[in-house]
Amino acid sequence: MRCAIFGTAFMTSTPSTSNAPPPVVVPGSGKNIVINSLQRGNPVLECIRNVGKEFGDIIADYQVGRTTGVLYLSLRYHRLHPEYIHNRIEKLGHSYNLRILLILCDVTEHKDVIRELTKSCLINNITIIVAFSTDEAGHYLSTFKQFEHRPPDLIKERTEKDYNSVLRNTLTSISKVNKTDVETLRSSFGSFANISRATSDQLQNLPGFGQVKVKNLRNAFDKPFRNNATTTLLSASQIQSSQAAASTSTAQPSAPTAGGRLNSNEDDEAEAVAGPSKPRPRPPREPSPDWDIELGFEPLDNDDIDIPPRPPSPRRPLPTDPERERSLAAQPEFDIDLDLN
């Protein structure tokens, strides 16, 4: 009796869950991930761990921070409904500072699809992240929420500003040089300036320094910073400028002296401005002979080679009229009417 009364009271106080809409909460600023009601039944929800979850009325699929929204897309669903993600991006607008598209790669042929989605994300200022399993996608969502209020120092490069740390970071950037070698150089020479002035023999006497390591270290100090391509471009520009100056000087020649020629100093200056003399142009190439197939079949002259004349071949006599009549008479006669019958 008590069970029946308790069941009746419970049914009158609670609405039926089949027809009731999903509960909607205001997006909070706590430790919970706010989830769009469209994501109910998504297996990714079971993979979100170490953070709380709550459903709310949001534009994105997952809100992992006050200014961070995530859209979720399965490539298998995208093949059936390719317009879905474009409509979601259009509705998203500029609602979040950091907008993320989390893609679940659950198909084998995914390169072309991801390439097209990447283009759309670049246009709409969206960060794209690809997960290859639901566990990986849930881990991404959990990590975004856990690191919401943490500074980016965790992923930044940690560089110390003391002299020994700067010296170690500088010298280890040279190939084959490790931290032990840096300590050996610092204890042997004392400063960076003394290391740069050390000779190859002094470096080879140190423990752990072979020919290759010494060569790399000396090249780092001795070779110029400019490469060959920069030097070639610079020399080409200098030659062009000198040729332009030489052309202007030839257009306005200076007055000759009493002897009828320029001064020797002016000649030297003109040669210095003109730069190296240009190589002489090559003579034009002779045209190729005309090849004719008929030339190869012309008969040779009899004066060069004695070839006996070939006797003319006897002609076959044409059949006379009686013979032709006899051959025609021997042929059988064909009657179309008889063949059809």
C-alpha positions as CSV (number, residue, x, y, z in Angstrom):
1,M,0.0,0.0,0.0
2,R,2.8,2.4,0.9
3,C,4.6,1.6,-2.3
4,A,1.6,2.3,-4.4
5,I,1.0,5.7,-2.7
6,F,4.8,6.6,-3.1
7,G,4.6,5.7,-6.8
8,T,1.5,7.7,-7.3
9,A,3.1,10.8,-5.6
10,F,6.3,10.4,-7.6
11,M,4.4,10.3,-10.9
12,T,2.3,13.4,-10.1
13,S,5.3,15.4,-8.9
14,T,7.8,14.5,-11.8
15,P,6.9,15.1,-15.4
16,S,7.5,12.3,-17.9
17,T,11.0,12.2,-19.3
18,S,9.9,11.0,-22.7
19,N,8.2,14.3,-23.7
20,A,10.1,16.8,-21.6
21,P,12.9,18.8,-23.2
22,P,16.5,18.4,-22.1
23,P,17.4,20.5,-19.1
24,V,19.1,23.8,-20.1
25,V,21.5,25.5,-17.7
26,V,23.3,28.8,-18.0
27,P,26.9,28.3,-19.1
28,G,28.9,28.5,-15.9
29,S,32.4,29.5,-15.2
30,G,33.3,26.6,-13.0
31,K,35.2,23.4,-13.7
32,N,32.4,21.8,-15.9
33,I,32.4,21.5,-19.7
34,V,29.2,23.0,-21.1
35,I,27.8,20.6,-23.7
36,N,25.2,21.4,-26.4
37,S,22.0,19.3,-26.1
38,L,22.7,18.1,-29.7
39,Q,25.6,16.1,-28.5
40,R,23.4,13.8,-26.3
41,G,24.3,10.1,-27.0
42,N,27.7,11.0,-28.5
43,P,30.2,8.3,-27.4
44,V,32.8,11.1,-26.9
45,L,30.9,12.1,-23.7
46,E,32.0,8.9,-22.0
47,C,35.6,9.6,-22.8
48,I,35.7,13.0,-21.1
49,R,37.3,12.4,-17.7
50,N,38.6,14.4,-14.7
51,V,36.3,17.3,-15.4
52,G,32.6,17.9,-14.9
53,K,30.0,18.0,-17.6
54,E,26.7,19.8,-17.9
55,F,24.3,20.6,-20.7
56,G,23.6,24.1,-21.6
57,D,22.1,26.4,-24.3
58,I,25.3,27.3,-26.3
59,I,26.1,27.8,-30.0
60,A,29.1,25.5,-30.0
61,D,29.1,21.8,-29.3
62,Y,31.4,22.1,-26.3
63,Q,32.4,25.1,-24.3
64,V,35.7,24.4,-22.6
65,G,36.2,28.0,-21.4
66,R,34.6,31.4,-21.3
67,T,36.1,32.4,-24.7
68,T,36.7,28.9,-26.2
69,G,34.2,26.9,-28.2
70,V,34.6,23.6,-29.9
71,L,32.6,22.2,-32.9
72,Y,32.6,18.4,-33.2
73,L,32.5,16.6,-36.6
74,S,32.7,13.0,-37.6
75,L,34.0,12.4,-41.1
76,R,31.6,9.5,-41.6
77,Y,28.7,11.9,-40.8
78,H,30.3,14.6,-43.0
79,R,30.2,12.3,-46.0
80,L,26.4,11.9,-45.6
81,H,25.7,15.5,-44.7
82,P,28.4,17.8,-46.1
83,E,26.4,21.0,-45.6
84,Y,26.1,20.4,-41.8
85,I,29.4,21.8,-40.7
86,H,29.2,24.9,-43.0
87,N,25.8,25.8,-41.4
88,R,27.3,25.3,-37.9
89,I,30.3,27.6,-38.8
90,E,27.9,30.2,-40.1
91,K,25.8,30.1,-36.9
92,L,29.0,30.3,-34.8
93,G,30.0,33.6,-36.2
94,H,32.4,35.5,-34.0
95,S,31.1,34.2,-30.7
96,Y,34.4,32.9,-29.3
97,N,37.9,34.2,-29.4
98,L,39.3,30.7,-29.8
99,R,37.2,28.5,-32.1
100,I,38.2,24.9,-32.6
101,L,36.9,22.2,-35.0
102,L,37.5,18.8,-33.5
103,I,37.4,16.2,-36.2
104,L,37.0,12.4,-35.6
105,C,38.8,10.6,-38.4
106,D,36.7,7.4,-38.7
107,V,37.1,6.8,-42.4
108,T,40.0,5.4,-44.4
109,E,40.1,8.0,-47.3
110,H,40.4,11.2,-45.3
111,K,43.1,13.3,-47.0
112,D,40.9,15.2,-49.5
113,V,38.1,15.7,-46.9
114,I,40.5,17.1,-44.3
115,R,42.1,19.4,-46.9
116,E,38.8,21.0,-47.8
117,L,37.9,21.4,-44.2
118,T,41.2,23.0,-43.5
119,K,40.6,25.6,-46.2
120,S,37.2,26.5,-44.7
121,C,38.8,26.7,-41.2
122,L,41.5,29.0,-42.5
123,I,39.0,31.4,-44.0
124,N,36.8,31.5,-40.9
125,N,39.7,31.7,-38.4
126,I,39.1,28.3,-36.8
127,T,41.7,26.0,-35.4
128,I,41.4,22.4,-36.7
129,I,42.4,19.4,-34.5
130,V,42.1,15.8,-35.8
131,A,41.5,12.9,-33.5
132,F,41.6,9.2,-34.6
133,S,39.5,7.8,-31.8
134,T,36.8,8.8,-29.4
135,D,39.3,8.4,-26.4
136,E,41.7,10.9,-28.1
137,A,38.8,13.4,-28.8
138,G,37.7,13.2,-25.1
139,H,41.2,13.7,-23.9
140,Y,41.5,16.8,-26.0
141,L,38.3,18.3,-24.5
142,S,39.4,17.4,-21.0
143,T,42.8,19.0,-21.5
144,F,41.4,22.2,-22.9
145,K,39.2,22.6,-19.8
146,Q,42.0,21.7,-17.3
147,F,44.4,24.2,-18.9
148,E,41.9,27.0,-19.2
149,H,43.4,29.3,-16.6
150,R,47.0,28.1,-16.8
151,P,49.6,30.4,-18.3
152,P,51.4,29.4,-21.5
153,D,54.8,29.1,-19.7
154,L,54.4,25.4,-19.6
155,I,54.8,25.0,-23.4
156,K,57.3,27.9,-23.8
157,E,61.0,27.3,-24.2
158,R,62.8,27.7,-20.9
159,T,65.9,29.8,-21.5
160,E,68.2,31.0,-18.6
161,K,69.9,34.4,-18.9
162,D,73.2,33.7,-17.0
163,Y,76.4,33.6,-18.9
164,N,77.0,29.9,-18.7
165,S,73.5,29.0,-19.9
166,V,73.8,31.4,-22.9
167,L,77.2,30.0,-23.7
168,R,75.9,26.5,-23.6
169,N,72.9,27.3,-25.8
170,T,75.1,29.0,-28.3
171,L,77.8,26.4,-28.7
172,T,75.4,23.4,-28.7
173,S,73.7,24.9,-31.8
174,I,76.9,23.8,-33.7
175,S,76.7,20.3,-35.1
176,K,78.4,17.5,-33.0
177,V,79.0,19.8,-30.0
178,N,77.2,18.7,-26.8
179,K,77.0,20.1,-23.3
180,T,80.1,18.1,-22.1
181,D,82.1,19.7,-24.9
182,V,80.9,23.2,-23.8
183,E,82.1,22.6,-20.3
184,T,85.5,21.4,-21.6
185,L,85.8,24.5,-23.7
186,R,84.8,26.8,-20.9
187,S,87.2,25.3,-18.4
188,S,90.1,25.3,-21.0
189,F,89.7,28.7,-22.5
190,G,87.5,30.6,-20.1
191,S,85.5,32.9,-22.3
192,F,83.7,32.8,-25.7
193,A,86.2,35.2,-27.2
194,N,89.1,32.9,-26.3
195,I,87.2,29.9,-27.7
196,S,86.7,31.7,-31.0
197,R,90.4,32.6,-31.3
198,A,91.6,29.0,-30.5
199,T,93.4,27.2,-33.3
200,S,92.6,23.8,-34.7
201,D,95.6,22.2,-33.0
202,Q,94.6,23.6,-29.6
203,L,91.0,22.2,-30.1
204,Q,92.2,18.8,-31.1
205,N,94.3,18.4,-28.0
206,L,91.1,18.6,-25.9
207,P,89.4,15.4,-24.8
208,G,86.4,14.4,-27.0
209,F,87.3,16.7,-29.9
210,G,88.0,14.9,-33.2
211,Q,88.6,16.3,-36.7
212,V,84.9,16.6,-37.6
213,K,84.0,18.4,-34.4
214,V,86.9,20.8,-34.7
215,K,86.1,21.5,-38.3
216,N,82.5,22.3,-37.5
217,L,83.6,24.6,-34.7
218,R,86.1,26.5,-36.8
219,N,83.6,26.9,-39.7
220,A,81.1,28.4,-37.3
221,F,83.7,31.1,-36.4
222,D,85.6,31.6,-39.6
223,K,83.0,31.3,-42.4
224,P,81.0,34.4,-43.4
225,F,77.3,34.6,-42.6
226,R,76.4,35.3,-46.2
227,N,76.1,32.3,-48.5
228,N,77.2,31.9,-52.1
229,A,73.8,32.9,-53.5
230,T,73.9,36.3,-51.7
231,T,77.5,36.9,-52.9
232,T,76.5,36.0,-56.5
233,L,73.6,38.4,-56.5
234,L,75.7,41.2,-55.0
235,S,78.5,40.7,-57.6
236,A,75.9,40.7,-60.4
237,S,74.4,43.9,-59.2
238,Q,77.8,45.5,-59.0
239,I,78.7,44.4,-62.6
240,Q,75.4,45.8,-63.9
241,S,76.0,49.2,-62.1
242,S,79.6,49.3,-63.5
243,Q,78.3,48.6,-67.0
244,A,75.7,51.3,-66.7
245,A,78.4,53.8,-65.6
246,A,80.6,52.7,-68.5
247,S,77.8,53.3,-71.0
248,T,77.3,56.8,-69.7
249,S,81.0,57.6,-69.8
250,T,81.2,56.5,-73.5
251,A,78.2,58.6,-74.3
252,Q,80.0,61.7,-73.0
253,P,83.8,61.4,-73.9
254,S,86.2,63.8,-72.3
255,A,88.2,66.2,-74.4
256,P,91.4,64.8,-75.9
257,T,94.9,66.2,-75.1
258,A,97.3,67.7,-77.5
259,G,98.5,64.3,-78.5
260,G,95.0,63.3,-79.6
261,R,94.4,60.7,-76.9
262,L,93.0,60.7,-73.3
263,N,95.2,61.1,-70.3
264,S,96.6,57.9,-68.8
265,N,94.7,58.6,-65.5
266,E,91.4,58.9,-67.3
267,D,92.1,55.6,-69.2
268,D,92.7,53.8,-65.9
269,E,89.6,55.2,-64.3
270,A,87.5,54.1,-67.4
271,E,88.9,50.6,-67.2
272,A,88.2,50.4,-63.5
273,V,84.6,51.5,-64.0
274,A,84.0,49.3,-66.9
275,G,85.0,46.2,-64.9
276,P,86.1,42.9,-66.5
277,S,85.9,42.7,-70.2
278,K,83.1,40.7,-71.7
279,P,83.9,37.4,-73.3
280,R,83.9,37.4,-77.1
281,P,80.7,36.1,-78.7
282,R,80.9,32.7,-80.3
283,P,80.7,32.6,-84.1
284,P,77.3,31.6,-85.5
285,R,76.8,27.9,-86.0
286,E,76.8,26.6,-89.5
287,P,73.3,25.5,-90.7
288,S,72.6,21.8,-90.7
289,P,72.5,20.2,-94.2
290,D,69.2,19.5,-95.8
291,W,68.4,15.9,-95.5
292,D,66.4,14.5,-98.4
293,I,65.4,10.8,-98.5
294,E,65.5,10.9,-102.3
295,L,69.2,11.8,-102.3
296,G,70.0,8.4,-100.7
297,F,68.4,6.5,-103.6
298,E,70.1,8.3,-106.5
299,P,72.3,5.9,-108.7
300,L,76.0,6.3,-108.5
301,D,78.0,7.4,-111.5
302,N,79.5,4.7,-113.7
303,D,82.8,6.6,-113.6
304,D,83.3,5.9,-109.9
305,I,82.3,2.3,-109.7
306,D,82.2,-0.2,-112.6
307,I,78.8,-1.9,-112.3
308,P,77.8,-4.2,-115.2
309,P,74.5,-3.1,-116.7
310,R,71.5,-5.1,-115.7
311,P,69.7,-6.8,-118.6
312,P,66.2,-5.7,-119.0
313,S,63.6,-8.1,-117.7
314,P,61.5,-9.7,-120.5
315,R,57.9,-8.5,-120.6
316,R,55.1,-11.0,-120.3
317,P,53.2,-11.2,-123.6
318,L,49.7,-10.1,-123.3
319,P,47.1,-12.7,-124.2
320,T,45.6,-12.6,-127.6
321,D,42.0,-12.1,-128.1
322,P,41.3,-15.8,-128.9
323,E,43.1,-16.9,-125.7
324,R,41.1,-14.3,-123.7
325,E,37.8,-15.5,-125.2
326,R,38.8,-19.1,-124.4
327,S,39.6,-18.2,-120.7
328,L,36.4,-16.3,-120.4
329,A,34.4,-19.2,-121.8
330,A,36.0,-21.6,-119.3
331,Q,34.7,-19.6,-116.3
332,P,31.4,-20.8,-114.9
333,E,28.3,-18.6,-115.3
334,F,26.5,-17.4,-112.2
335,D,22.8,-16.8,-112.2
336,I,21.4,-14.7,-109.4
337,D,17.9,-16.1,-110.0
338,L,19.1,-19.6,-109.6
339,D,21.0,-18.9,-106.4
340,L,17.9,-17.2,-104.8
341,N,15.7,-20.2,-105.6
